[in-house]
Amino acid sequence: MTYVLNRLLTQMAPVLVLASILVFVSVRLIPGDPAAAAVGETATTEAYLQYREQLGLNDPWYEQYFNWVGGVFEGDFGTSTKGVDASDILASAFPATLELAIFASVVGFGLGTLLGIAAAINRGGFWDYFASLWTGWNIGVPSFIAGLVYLLVFAIWLEWLPAAGRVAFIDDPIGSLEHLLLPGFALGGIVAAGVSRFTRQSLLDTLTEDYIRTARAKGLRERVVVLRHALRPSLIPVITIMGLQLATILGGTLVIETVFTWPGVGRALVVAVRDRDYNVMQIVTLMLVLIFVGVNLLVDLLYATLDPRIRMGVGAET
């Protein structure tokens, strides 16, 4: 518990403060005037100036920043240029992104780990060769190109899967899965490639350890040696990679949701950038940072679960 509190106060809090400043400054560096974009070209000068005042754009920048941060702490994320609460836009888009991110994570981490294990056990064999091809394809080809290829093959040529849109899982589980497959594999494929490489190498390194040789000398079956003695410590560096790959998933949603017309946070952010909608851009970006920092904390906690030699108290004392 002390370790968690230490991480929250000494690392997460400063990162979030710095991120809020960078987000606030960055969105204002984007060319364009949100008031002009909102009122349109036909609006009068008086209407334009009145809207700027309504958005608080005439206030000093530091006052705008503290007003925004204060509102965030109170649960008020501001109003979009369309007159809708930014929190409502986030609430309506977040479930779709969460659904896509979870499915892509299952594909990336699950398939990547299984391919890495199979490649390590069958070194030089079929699964090792297949994993190498999979890794080369997904690392060498950007996710949006892979998405377009999947669209062309499975949606247009073969007509097996829908090309765009989303169906809520609660309404139609089968239809939801069909709409998830293409964007999920396009997004999770590149993650699976990285996880597969590190799992394979980590497991191969572990299989050369002395205690593994001892286990084999005792006559244990190879499956028992791999799954019970070698796999668990091999997953320590893989867990680190999984935490870093979250950035790939979160960043990839911005592109994949646009390619597949997926109504999530990524698309909402793209629309907000187009409309110069400061409040929506700020809260969406800050939420992505918060998720990323939170998952990194979770990764640190998983270390102690996978390897009893790691003591969380050490991190809190140093």
N, C-alpha and C positions, 0 to 999 in steps of 0.2 A: 504493500500500500504506500509506503514511504517513497519507493522508487517511482511509482505512478505519479504521485503528487509532485515529486521533484521534476519529472519530465514535463508535467503540465505547466509548472510555474517557470522553469528555467529555459525550456525550449519551445513548447507549443505557443505559449502566450507571446513571447517576443516575435516569433515567426508570424503569427496572425496580425500583430500590430504592424510589423513591417510590410506584410502583404497588403493590408488595408491601405497603407499609404501609397504603395506602388500601384495598386489597382486604381485608386482615386486619381493619381497623377496620369497614369497611362491612358485612361479613357478620355481625358481632356486633351491629350496630345493628338487624338484622332481628328483629322481635318473635318470641318463642318460645324454647323450650329444646330443644336437640338431644337431650339425654339423655332428656327427657320424651317427645319425639316418637319416640325409638327404642324405649324400653321399653314404651310404651303406657300407657293409663289404668289398667289392671288390675294393674300392677306394684306391688310393695311399696315402701315408702320406702327400705328397706335396699338393694333392687336398684337403685333410682334413684340413690341416693348412690354406690353402688359403680360404676355405669356412668359417672357424672360424673367420678369419680376416674380411671377407665380412659381416658376421653377427654382427660384433663388439664385439664378446665374449672375445677378448683379452684385451679390454679396462677395466679400473678400474670400479668396480660396480657402484660407484656414477656417473661416467661419462655416463655409460649405462643408468642409471635411468633418468638423466636430458636430455639426448638425446631423450629418449622415451617420456617423459612428454612434452618436447618442440615440438616434432613432433605431439603429440596429439593436442596441442593448434593450430598447423598449419594445422590440418586436415590430417596429415600423420601418419598412424597407423603402419607403418612398412611393411615388406614383410614376408610372411610365408616361411617356409622351402621348400615349393613346388614352390617357385618363383612367387606366386600370391600375390597381395596386400591383407593385412589382412582386409582392408575396403571392398574389393570386396567379400570376404568370408562372412563377417558380413552382408553385404547388401543382399546377396543371401539367407542367412539363416534366417534373422530376420523376414521377412514377414510370414514365416511358423510358427515361434514361437509366433509371435504376434497374428496370427489367432487362434492358439491353446489356448493361454493364455486368449484371450477375450472370447472364447467359454467356457472354464473351469470356468472363472469368472462369466459368466452368469449362468452357472449351479450351481456353488458353492454359490454365493451370492443370486441369484434369488430363486432357489429351497430351499436353507437353510432358507431364510427369510420366505417364504411361509409355509414351514413345521413348523417352530418355531411359527408362528402366529396361524396356525391351531391347533398345540399341546396345546398352551396356552388357546385358546378359548374352545377347547374340552378336557379340563384336565380330565384325567382318561378314556377318550373315545378311539375310534378307531384310530384317527389321532395322538393322544398322544402316543399310543402304537406303531403305525407304525413309527413315528419319532424316538422313542427310539430304535427300531430295526435298522433303517437306520443309526443312530448315532453309535450304537455299532459295526455294520459291518464296517463302514468306518474308525472309529477311531482305531479299533482293528486290521484291516488288512492293511498292507502297500500298497501304491498305485501300486507298480509294481506287487504285488501278485493279487490285484484286477484286474489289467489290464490283467494278464494272465488268470484269471477266465473268464473275459468278452470275451477274445479271444477264449477260449475253448468253451464257451456256444454259443455265438452269431455269431462267425465267422466260427468255425469248425463244431460244432454239428448242429446248426440250419441253418447255411449258410445265415444268414440274412444280414450281414454287411461284408465289406472287412476287411481283417486281418492286412493289413499294407499299407504304402504309403500315398501319399497326392495328391489331385487334387485341382488346383487353383480355387477359388470361381468364378473368372471372366470367366473361361473357362466352368465350369459346376457346377452351384450352388447346384444341387441335389447331384451330385457325391461328391462334396466337403463336404456337410453335412453328407453324409454316412460315409466318411472317418474320420470325426471329432467326431462322436458319441462315439465310444469306448474309444479313448484316452481322449476325453473331460470329459466323465463321470468318468473315472478312476482317472483323475487329479482333477476334480471339486468335486467329491464325498466326499473326506475327508474335503474339505473346507466347503461344505454344512453341514456336520455333526457338525463342530464347530460353524458355524453361527446359525444353528438350535437350538443348546443347549442354546446359549447366548440370542437369540431372545426370546425363550420360557421363560427363567428365568427373563429376563428384563421386558417383557410384564406382566408376573404374578406379579412382584413387583410393577409395575406402576398401575396395576388394583386395588391395595389395598390402593392407595393414597386417601386423603380426597376429593380432587377435582373430582375424579372419582365417589366417592360415591354421591357427590353433583349432578353431571351430571345425575346419575341414578335416584336420588330422584326427579329430575325435569321431569322425565318421558321419557327421551330420549331413543331411541331404542338402543339395545346392539351393533349393528353394528356401529351406529354413535358414541357411546361412545368409542369403540375400535379404529376405524379408524381415527376419528377426534381428540379425546382428549388423548388417551393412546399411540397410535402407535408412533407418532412423537418423544416424549421424550424418548420412549423406545429404539429408534434406536441409541441414543448417544453412549452407550457402544458397540453396535453392529458394528458401524462404526469403532471404535477402533480395534475390532477383525478383521474386513475386511482388514484394513491396515496391520495388522500383518500377516494375512493369505496370503497376496501377496507373502511373503517369501516362503510359502508352494507351491504356484503355480510356482514361478520362479525356486525354487529348484527341484520341481517335474518334470519339463520339461526335466531335465538332464536324468532322468530314463525313463520317459514315452516315450520320443522321441526315445530312444534306443529300448524299448520293441516293439513299433509300427512302427519302421523304419521311423520315421517322420523327414524329412530333415530340421530341425531347428537349432537354436543356441545351444541347448543342445547337439545334436549329433555332431555339429561342435566342441564344446568344448571337448567332449570325444575323437574325432579323434585327436585334437590338443594335448591333454595330451598323447595319445599313441605315437604321432610323436615327442613329446618334442618341439612343435612349440610355442616358447615363445610369439611371437607377437600376435598370434591369442588368446592364453590363456589370455594374459593381457587385450586386448581390449574387449573380450567377458565378462570377469569377471567384469571389470570396468563398462561396460554398464549395467550389471545386478544391480550393486550397485547403479548406477545413477538412474535407474528406481525405485528401492526400496525407495531411499531417496526422490525422487520426489513425489511418491505416499503418503509417510508419511506426506509431506507438504500439499498435497491435502486433506488428512484426517483432518488435523488441521483446514483447511479453511472450511470444511464441518460442523465442530462443530458449528460455528457461524450461519450457515444457518439453522441448525436443532433446535438450542436452542438460542433464542434471549438474554438469560441471559449471554451468553458468549460474552465477548468483546475482540476483537483481540488486541485492544490498550493496554489492561492490560498485555498481554504477551510481548509487545514491551517495556513496561516501566519497568518491573521487571527484 
